[in-house]
Each structure stands twice: as structure tokens, then as C-alpha cells.
Amino acid sequence: VDWSAGAVELLTEAREWPREGRPRRAGVSSFGISGTNAHLILEEAPAEEQGTVPAPSSGGVVPLVVSARSTASLAGQAGRLADFVEQSGQGSLTGIARSLITGRALLTERAVVVADSEGEALAGLRSLERGENPAGLVTGKVSGSGTPGKVVWVFPGQGSQWAGMGRELLDASPVFAERIAECAAALEPFIDWSLIDVLRGDADPGLMERVDVLQPASFAVMVGLAAVWQSVGVKPDAVLGHSQGEIAAACVSGALSLEDAARVVALRSQA
């Protein structure tokens, strides 16, 4: 091989390999004694872009479940949990809520603090620690063995809807907002109105008097609420539905895909 001709140079020693505004490439040849004859051209991996790390989110309103064998132990557990929340920060509320439901034993004395911020969580937990019972805190005692029972979700028919029924959750719960966006996309081929506008109360109030609006809108809210409960670890053992609620139940159980369920509820409401 005449290495003096052309731009190709045989590398015989280590040297610096500077970047010159384009990907670096190298050729590797293999000529084996058994007949191997191969040449590979390799290119360096693209540089990773430095993205910004999003600020942590509380994930909206979450239930913090506390349980113990006695009232005194319940208060002590609430105090320890409050200390942990203070150390963890607001961004961990959703994870804490999920762990309390799925990873802790449920004893006979129970309390639930409903909060959408670190401040609300701490206020509720400290109140429980002091034996107080403010709004956002529910306490109770489980009779019998304390063995967890079965969870059944019941999805209603029409009649419970109102204009703007999804406004607060769309703003407060990213899980709800994401699931509603998926419902809106699934319903879009079959409707001539905006699901988001109806749920926010920004649409013509008269739309909620139309069966072909209120049934798909109610369906979307039920599916969205199911996603919220599932996101914090609440899983149903069974689902039931009445009238158009049967469609939401079938969707949440997995018997129908979201796309198929949206088609069924939209066409049913237009029949």
C-alpha cells in the first residue's frame, strides 16, 4: 500500500484527536488468517443535550393515611410523619402518600390528612398529633379484625353532572389533566365540542343540557378520577356501572380500550 498517496494515513502511535465541528469517524479493518476480511466505519455517539430539570410537583391533592393500634400511637405516628414531610419537602408528597397506602400495614386506629401542599400536610398531621380534628382531617376506628376489605368502584349514570365540574382538578392534579387530555383526543373524532372547555365551564352553558355532551363529559370525569385514585395506590377489586357508567367501568377495568370506550359513549349518547 502506498501510504504517501491520498489523504489516508496509517496510524502507528497514539495522538490527540481534536473535534473539528463534525462527528469523529474511524475505520477498523480486520484481515484474519482464516479468511476474515472486514472493514467497519465507526462514528462517535452524539453529545447529550443538557436539559433543564423540572421543578418537583406535589402532584395535586393527596391523602396521607396514618394508622396505629391506639389513639396515642396514632398521634405519635402523625408526629413522626410530619417530621419526615418537613425533611422531604413538598415534591415528595405524592410518593409519601403512595407508600403509606401500599407499603404500610393498616391497623385499627386510622386517620387521613387530605393536602395539596407541604403546609397543608404539616398542619393536618400536627393537628392529629395534638388530638385536634380540623377540616381536611378524618379519623376513625375499624371494627372487627382490621383485615382490609375489598374495594369496589361504582360508576353512575347521568344526572350528577354540572358545568365546570372538572375545573379545579384540571388545575390541581396533573394525573387528572393528563387523563382528560387522552379522553379528549379519543372523543374528538365523534364530537363537535371541546371537552376541556365543557369541564372548565368555559363553553356555552346550554351544552350541558345536551345528552350527547353530558354523557361523554361525565364518562371522561369518571375515567379521570379513576386515574387519580390509582396514582395514589387505590386499586379496585371490582367495578360496577349504572347506565352509561357501565362504559367507564369497562374502560377502567381494561375490558375496553380508551379509544373503544370513547367511541361507544359518544355514539350511544347520539342515538
Secondary structure, DSSP 8 states (H G I E B T S, - for coil): --TTSSS-----S-------SS--EEEEEEE-TTS-EEEEEEE----------------SSEEEEEEESSHHHHHHHHHHHHHHHHHH-GGGHHHHHHHHHHSS---SEEEEEEESSHHHHHHHHHHHHHT---TTEEEEE--TT------EEEE--TTS--TTTTHHHHHH-HHHHHHHHHHHHHHGGG-SS-HHHHHHT-S-GGGGG-HHHHHHHHHHHHHHHHHHHHHTT---SEEEE-TTHHHHHHHHHTSS-HHHHHHHHHHHHH-
